[in-house]
Amino acid sequence: MKNQNTKTAHLDPFFDETPDACVAARAISRAVLARLLIWQADAPTLEDRGLRTTVALYCIRPDLIAAATLEEIGDATGRTKQWVHSLADSFRRSTGFSS
């Protein structure tokens, strides 16, 4: 029931709606996933996209890649540690993740 007292009544519809935490969480999740996928898909080849996916896992969940180091990731993909490190930095700048 709305308060009819004009001194305390809110005219902004923001105050009429109860925020739904699930809807907000889904919107945030979509934004995060979109940013991650855009960064991964920005690579020119499928192989490079796989490398970016591995770097993303390194930054977010290193346990899923057996805690591989940047040097190990580089060796497995024919890239230098510096190349892979620069990808990790790019990922962190693009997504705001820190590790």
For each residue, the residues with C-beta under 8 A, 3 or more apart:
1:
2: 9 16
3: 8 9
4: 9
5: 8 9
6: 9
7:
8: 3 5
9: 2 3 4 5 6
10: 14 15 16
11:
12: 15 16
13: 16 17
14: 10 17
15: 10 12
16: 2 10 12 13
17: 13 14
18:
19: 23 24
20: 23 24
21: 24 25
22: 25 26
23: 19 20 26 27
24: 19 20 21 27 28
25: 21 22 28 29
26: 22 23 29 30
27: 23 24 30 31
28: 24 25 31 32
29: 25 26 32 33
30: 26 27 33 34
31: 27 28 34 35
32: 28 29 35 36 95
33: 29 30 36 37
34: 30 31 37 38
35: 31 32 38 39 94 95
36: 32 33 39 40 56 95
37: 33 34 40 41
38: 34 35 41 42
39: 35 36 42 52 56 90 91 94 95
40: 36 37 43 49 52 53 56
41: 37 38 49
42: 38 39 52
43: 40 48 49 51 52
44: 48
45: 48 49
46: 49 50
47: 50 51 77
48: 43 44 45 51 52
49: 40 41 43 45 46 52 53
50: 46 47 53 54 77
51: 43 47 48 54 55 73 77 79 84 87
52: 39 40 42 43 48 49 55 56 87 91
53: 40 49 50 56 57
54: 50 51 57 58 65 68 73 77
55: 51 52 58 59 73 84 87 88 91
56: 36 39 40 52 53 59 60 91
57: 53 54 60 61 62 64 65
58: 54 55 62 65 68 70 73 88 99
59: 55 56 62 88 91 92 97 99
60: 56 57 97 99
61: 57 64 65
62: 57 58 59 65 67 68 99
63: 66 67
64: 57 61
65: 54 57 58 61 62 68 73
66: 63
67: 62 63
68: 54 58 62 65 72 73 76
69: 72 73
70: 58 73 74 81 84 85 88
71: 74 75 81 84
72: 68 69 75 76
73: 51 54 55 58 65 68 69 70 76 77 79 84
74: 70 71 77 78 79 80 81 83 84
75: 71 72 78
76: 68 72 73
77: 47 50 51 54 73 74 84
78: 74 75
79: 51 73 74 83 84
80: 74 83 84
81: 70 71 74 84 85
82: 85 86
83: 74 79 80 86 87
84: 51 55 70 71 73 74 77 79 80 81 87 88
85: 70 81 82 88 89
86: 82 83 89 90
87: 51 52 55 83 84 90 91
88: 55 58 59 70 84 85 91 92 99
89: 85 86 92 93
90: 39 86 87 93 94
91: 39 52 55 56 59 87 88 94 95 97
92: 59 88 89 95 96 97 98 99
93: 89 90
94: 35 39 90 91
95: 32 35 36 39 91 92
96: 92
97: 59 60 91 92
98: 92
99: 58 59 60 62 88 92
